[in-house]
């Protein structure tokens, strides 16, 4: 298969912000959306296809942006970041981690060397480069909404 290039087009989203979408064209007229590629591929993935994030996913990615965590650590970080307003039960946590991993936003990580508990069953997770770009884009989207709310004197 021969690589024919990346084609970018300009569109706008519902907030009238410019969005650039890309398609990778491969010989035989096969088109692959860049979001179908591996998250760490050199081709930029279409971040906007992940937005808006579900609040639980945003909070989990936000917590992981500070460093790798195990499942229980994620639950505690989300509770702390939201002053107890949001709690995630383990079943929903691991269901979300599985989906975020499948989407390439989160990956399993090695246990840190300073893991005092040393529990071999404990799994650690880290945010991927794609996950960082997605959580950043979502934070910017939420900031734009907050700006709009201020302009309308709602906050």
Buried (B, 14 or more C-beta within 10 A) or exposed (E): EEEBEEEEEEEEEEEEEEBEBBBBBEEEEEEEEBBEBEBEEEBBBBBBBBBEBEEBBBBBBBBBBEEBBBBEBBBBBBBEBBEEEEEBEEEEBBEBBEEBBEBBBBBEBEBEEEEEEEEEEEEBBBBBEBBBBBBEBBBEBEEEEEEEEEEEEEE
